[in-house]
Amino acid sequence: QMSGTARHDQEMVIKAKIELSKTTDPLEKLRLQCLARGSAGIKGLARIFRIIDRDNSGTLDFNEFLRGLQYYAVMIDKEEAKQLFQTFDKDGSGTMDFDEFIVTLRPPMSKARKEVILQAFQKLDKTGDGVITIDDLRGVYNGKYHPKYLNGDWTEDQVFRAFLDNFDSPYDKDGKVTTEEFLNYYAGVSASIDTDVYFILMMKNAWKL
């Protein structure tokens, strides 16, 4: 089901590393460093910001923002980080909204791509509560062809869990995938695919839409 993704991931990582050596724009630098870690790169940074945001305010001050970047081992100097922060601290209050930041960090996607990603999410989210869980996957995703299920290493639930972990944030795999995590993941995949037609075809085949 996800076989094409691994190949695209590899292509994207190579492409991001090449582009990284050419860019001087701090936002592009950060975006490419995330993409150089594969499709889960942006999602990983988003999750770190969530952990740092202890009071669940959805905002970060400059020191928290800097700490998140350092924790994620992003190579950006303090001056560039300040520039980035100021871009997102629109009202000059000394805090930035990190959801808005992550949305801007995602590689731009056309409306058609976003729509097909959301269609796939809705198909998987059987309960319609905006979160995909193991229970949602039963009957939608067949785990019985997985090699580890076939050789008796894993139960079907373990196959489902491994499948969800693909989309989940690397630092906090909770077995639940939100719309945002799903979009962040596919924004990474999308960055490696040049044409809308091919991306939509890949999604429709992968999810039988």
Residue pairs with C-beta under 8 A, 6 or more apart in sequence:
1 141
1 206
2 166
2 206
4 202
4 206
5 39
5 189
5 206
8 39
8 189
8 192
8 193
9 38
9 39
9 188
9 189
9 192
11 192
12 35
12 38
12 39
12 188
12 189
12 191
12 192
13 35
13 36
13 37
13 38
15 35
15 191
15 192
16 32
16 33
16 35
16 36
16 191
17 32
17 36
19 28
19 32
20 29
20 32
20 33
20 36
23 29
23 32
26 76
26 80
26 81
26 83
26 84
27 84
27 87
27 104
27 105
29 75
29 76
29 80
30 69
30 74
30 76
30 84
30 105
31 42
31 105
31 107
33 41
33 74
33 75
33 76
34 41
34 42
34 44
34 45
34 105
34 188
35 41
35 42
35 107
35 188
35 191
37 44
38 188
39 185
39 186
39 188
39 189
40 166
40 167
40 169
40 170
40 185
40 188
41 188
42 102
42 105
42 106
42 184
42 187
42 188
43 167
43 168
43 169
43 170
43 181
43 184
43 185
43 188
44 72
44 169
44 170
44 171
45 68
45 72
45 74
45 102
45 105
46 98
46 102
46 169
46 180
46 181
46 184
47 169
47 170
47 171
47 172
48 68
48 71
48 72
48 171
49 60
49 64
49 65
49 68
49 98
49 101
49 102
50 98
50 172
51 171
51 172
52 60
52 64
52 67
52 68
52 71
53 59
53 60
53 64
53 98
57 95
58 97
58 98
58 99
59 95
59 96
59 97
59 98
60 68
60 95
60 96
60 98
61 94
61 95
62 81
62 82
62 85
62 94
65 81
65 84
65 85
65 96
65 98
66 78
66 81
69 76
69 81
76 84
85 96
88 96
88 97
88 100
88 101
88 104
89 95
89 96
99 180
102 180
102 184
106 183
106 184
106 187
107 187
107 188
107 190
107 191
109 117
109 187
109 190
110 196
112 196
112 200
113 186
113 190
113 196
113 199
113 200
114 183
116 199
116 200
116 203
116 204
116 209
117 182
117 183
117 186
117 190
117 203
118 179
118 183
119 203
119 207
119 209
120 182
120 203
120 206
120 207
120 209
121 132
121 179
121 182
121 183
122 128
123 140
123 207
123 209
124 132
124 136
124 137
124 140
124 141
124 207
125 131
125 132
125 136
126 135
126 136
126 139
126 140
127 133
127 135
127 136
130 178
130 179
131 176
131 177
131 178
132 164
132 167
132 176
132 177
132 182
133 164
133 175
133 176
134 157
134 160
134 161
134 164
134 175
137 143
137 160
137 163
137 164
138 160
141 160
141 163
143 149
143 156
143 159
143 160
143 163
144 150
144 156
144 159
146 154
146 159
146 162
148 154
148 158
148 159
148 162
149 155
149 156
149 158
149 159
154 162
161 175
164 173
164 175
164 176
164 177
165 173
165 175
166 185
167 177
167 181
167 182
167 185
168 174
168 175
168 176
168 177
168 181
169 181
186 203
189 199
190 199
193 199
193 202
203 209
